[in-house]
Amino acid sequence: MTDHSRQKLDKAQAFLAGATLGMFKLPDDHQMIVDRGLGCTVWDTDGNEYIDYVLGSGPMILGHANPAVLDAITTQAGRGSTFYGLNEPAIDLAEQIVEASPCAEQVRFTCSGTDATFYALRLARAYSGREKVLKFDGGWHGGHDYAQQDADPDRRGHARALSDGIPAGATETVLICPFNDLDQATTLIEQHAHELAAVIVEPLQRAIQPVEGFLPGLEAVAKWNGVILILDEIVTGFRLAWGGAQEHYGVTPDLVVYGKTISGGYTLSAVCGRADIMACAAPERKGSGHYAFISGTFNGNPISCAAGLATLSELSKPNIYPDLHAVSRRLRVGLEEIAAETGLPLQILGDGPVLQPFFSEEPIRTYRDSQNTDLTRQKAFGLGMLKQGYFVNPTGKLYLSTVHTAEIVDRTLAAARSVMAGLN
C-alpha cells in the first residue's frame, strides 16, 4: 500500500464513524480506497485493478460511467441540479415505471431503499388504519426501526430488534415468519388480520429463491384477509426482468418499492402501487382523510431521475435480459463445477444477475438455513477473490452487469479455481 492510501485510511479512521460509510467494511489487511470505475472494472488509489462484482451494492447494472447515463446527467446538471418542484425527468420516469410495473398505477419518489420501505409501510398503515406488519426472518428492507427486526427465538412469530436504539413499541408492531413457509405465514395473517396493515417481502430474499407457490400463495392469502402486500423490489426491480420479480415470478402486490437499478447510481427510490392506496400521500388529504406524509428535499431529484431514465432506456433494448441471465448462469454453473471438482460443498444461490455462494450440502430455503452453512469458508473465499483482483463483498451477493462478458466470467472462474484449491 502506498503512503498516500495509508494516510487516507488513517484519515478515514479519524473522521468517519467506524472508518466506513456504513456496514460494508473490509478487514484491515484487505482495505482499499476506490478511486474510479469504468464498465465492470474499478481501480483503487494505488492503481490496482479489480473486476467489480459489488457494483455499488447493485445500482450499477450498466457498469460504471455508462456513456448514456453520463450524457443524461451532464445535460440535466447544466439545466439545474434540484428544484423541489415538479420536473420533466421525474414525470417521465414515473410514467416509465408505471408502464413497466404490473401493479403500479402511481409513484412517489424517495431517496433510498430504507426510505421506500419505510414509507410503503406508512402508506399501508394509513390506508388500512391498522398498525402491525409481517416481515420474513432475514429479509432486508433497509435500516429503519421496522426493518431492523428478526425472529425472536423465544417467542414464535414475534420480533427482536437487530440494533440498539429501536423503541420496544416499534418491535411489538412487527410479526416475523420464516421465508418460504406459506403455512406459518397464512396462520399469522389469519390470526392478526384485524390488526395487520401489511406483509412485506423480498421476492428473492437476499439470494434465496421462493419455492414454487410461495409468492402466489402469499398474494392470495393477503388479498383474502384484506392485508396489503408490499413487494420489496429494491434489488430485483428491472434486474430479473423488465417487469422485475412481479413478471419473473408471477406475483402482483398492492405496493412495490424500487431502488438501485432505477437510480442509475444516484440517490433515488420509489414507492408505487394501487392508485387508491397511493392517494393517501396527496398533500390535500392531510387533516381530511387517510393521509401518509411522504416528502423530502431531494425526492424526484432531476439529475437522479435523468440517470434513471437513461438506465431504463438501455435496459429496454433487445436481448438485455436474456444476455444478463446467460452470463450469470455461466458464472454460477462454472463455480459449482469447480467446487465439485475440488470436493467443496458449494451452492450458488440467487437468480439472474444476483448470486451468492454458500458452502453447505444441505438445502437452503430460509435465512436460518443460510446461517447454518460454513460462513468461515464463505468469507475466506470472498477475501481470496479480492486478493486475486475481484472486488466482492466477502460475505454478500455477487452482482453482474450488462458489461460483464463471457470472457470476464471465464477469467473470474480461473481465479476462483485457484482460490478454492486453497480452501480444502
Sequence and secondary structure as in RCSB ss.txt:
>XXXX:A:sequence
MTDHSRQKLDKAQAFLAGATLGMFKLPDDHQMIVDRGLGCTVWDTDGNEYIDYVLGSGPMILGHANPAVLDAITT
QAGRGSTFYGLNEPAIDLAEQIVEASPCAEQVRFTCSGTDATFYALRLARAYSGREKVLKFDGGWHGGHDYAQQD
ADPDRRGHARALSDGIPAGATETVLICPFNDLDQATTLIEQHAHELAAVIVEPLQRAIQPVEGFLPGLEAVAKWN
GVILILDEIVTGFRLAWGGAQEHYGVTPDLVVYGKTISGGYTLSAVCGRADIMACAAPERKGSGHYAFISGTFNG
NPISCAAGLATLSELSKPNIYPDLHAVSRRLRVGLEEIAAETGLPLQILGDGPVLQPFFSEEPIRTYRDSQNTDL
TRQKAFGLGMLKQGYFVNPTGKLYLSTVHTAEIVDRTLAAARSVMAGLN
>XXXX:A:secstr
  HHHHHHHHHHHHHSGGGSSSS    GGG   EEEEEBTEEEETT  EEEESSGGGTT TT BT HHHHHHHHH
HHTT S  SS  HHHHHHHHHHHHH SS SEEEEESSHHHHHHHHHHHHHHHH   EEEEETT    SSTTTSEE
E TTSTTBEEESSTT  HHHHHTEEEE TT HHHHHHHHHHHTTTEEEEEE SSBTTB   TTHHHHHHHHHHHT
T EEEEEETTTTTTSSTTHHHHHHT   SEEEE GGGGTTSS EEEEE HHHHGGG GGGTTTSS      TTTT
 HHHHHHHHHHHHHHTSTTHHHHHHHHHHHHHHHHHHHHHHHT  EEEEEETTEEEEEE SS   SHHHHHTS H
HHHHHHHHHHHHTTEE  TTS EE  TT  HHHHHHHHHHHHHHHHTT 
